[in-house]
Amino acid sequence: MMHTVTIGVYTLCLVAACGLVAWSHRDPEAISSPSQLLDDLFTSHAARIAIIVFWWWIGWHFLFAQTLDG
């Protein structure tokens, strides 16, 4: 059951992201494109550090930690 919910949530996030990208191409004045959002985000040094820590956390918990379980 939990596996199905998790897959459903990730699928919903993917569909929402694709919808936002399509919306940004259709009406660029209403919503920024993903590349513009990332350009704006990475102007901040603190945001860069937060992204690096987040990716480290994802890698540790989902890639490396599973090898420790057995």
Helices and strands as residue ranges (DSSP letters): H 2-26, H 34-41, H 45-59, I 60-64, H 65-68
